[in-house]
C-alpha cells in the first residue's frame, strides 16, 4: 500500500508526464486512420479522456484532502 506522500508524488508525475504522453499517443493513433465524422471523433476523444483515469483511480483517491497521517 502506498503512503499518502507517495500517492501524491505519483499522481503529480502521472498528470505532468503521463497524461501529455497519453494525449500525444491518442492523437497519433487516431491520425493513422482516415478522419472520421466530427461526432465519431468527439466520441473517441471523450472516451479516451475518461478511460485513462480508471487504472489510476486508487492513486488519485484522497490526494486533494489533508494528509490523514499528519497529527
TIBA-357175 format. One record per residue (C-alpha): z, y, x; residue number from 1; residue in three letters. Coordinates in nm, 2 decimals, decimal comma, padded with zeros to 4 digits, m for minus. Layout:
<pts>
Z|Y|X|NUM|ALA
...
</pts>
This chain:
<pts>
00,00|00,00|00,00|1|UNK
m00,09|00,34|00,14|2|UNK
00,16|00,62|00,17|3|UNK
00,12|00,95|m00,01|4|UNK
00,01|01,12|00,31|5|UNK
m00,24|00,85|00,39|6|UNK
m00,39|00,86|00,05|7|UNK
m00,41|01,24|00,06|8|UNK
m00,59|01,24|00,40|9|UNK
m00,82|00,96|00,29|10|UNK
m00,91|01,14|m00,03|11|UNK
m00,99|01,46|00,17|12|UNK
m01,21|01,25|00,40|13|UNK
m01,39|01,09|00,11|14|UNK
m01,45|01,43|m00,06|15|UNK
m01,56|01,62|00,26|16|UNK
m01,76|01,34|00,43|17|UNK
m01,83|01,06|00,19|18|UNK
m01,93|01,25|m00,12|19|UNK
m02,20|01,46|00,06|20|UNK
m02,34|01,15|00,22|21|UNK
m02,34|00,97|m00,11|22|UNK
m02,53|01,26|m00,27|23|UNK
m02,79|01,26|00,01|24|UNK
m02,84|00,89|m00,02|25|UNK
m02,87|00,90|m00,40|26|UNK
m03,13|01,18|m00,39|27|UNK
m03,33|01,00|m00,13|28|UNK
m03,33|00,67|m00,32|29|UNK
m03,44|00,85|m00,64|30|UNK
m03,72|01,02|m00,44|31|UNK
m03,86|00,68|m00,34|32|UNK
m03,99|00,63|m00,69|33|UNK
m04,22|00,84|m00,90|34|UNK
m04,04|01,13|m01,06|35|UNK
m03,92|01,02|m01,40|36|UNK
m03,88|01,24|m01,71|37|UNK
m03,61|01,50|m01,69|38|UNK
m03,39|01,31|m01,93|39|UNK
m03,40|00,99|m01,73|40|UNK
m03,34|01,19|m01,41|41|UNK
m03,04|01,36|m01,56|42|UNK
m02,90|01,03|m01,69|43|UNK
m02,94|00,87|m01,35|44|UNK
m02,77|01,16|m01,17|45|UNK
m02,48|01,18|m01,42|46|UNK
m02,43|00,80|m01,40|47|UNK
m02,43|00,81|m01,02|48|UNK
m02,20|01,11|m01,03|49|UNK
m01,94|00,92|m01,23|50|UNK
m01,99|00,58|m01,06|51|UNK
m01,89|00,69|m00,71|52|UNK
m01,53|00,77|m00,82|53|UNK
m01,44|00,43|m00,96|54|UNK
m01,39|00,25|m00,63|55|UNK
m01,16|00,53|m00,51|56|UNK
m00,95|00,56|m00,83|57|UNK
m00,64|00,43|m00,65|58|UNK
m00,68|00,67|m00,36|59|UNK
m00,71|00,98|m00,58|60|UNK
m00,44|00,89|m00,83|61|UNK
m00,15|01,13|m00,80|62|UNK
m00,28|01,32|m00,49|63|UNK
m00,26|01,65|m00,67|64|UNK
00,10|01,60|m00,76|65|UNK
00,41|01,68|m00,54|66|UNK
00,50|01,42|m00,28|67|UNK
00,71|01,16|m00,45|68|UNK
00,88|01,06|m00,12|69|UNK
01,00|01,41|m00,05|70|UNK
01,36|01,49|m00,11|71|UNK
</pts>
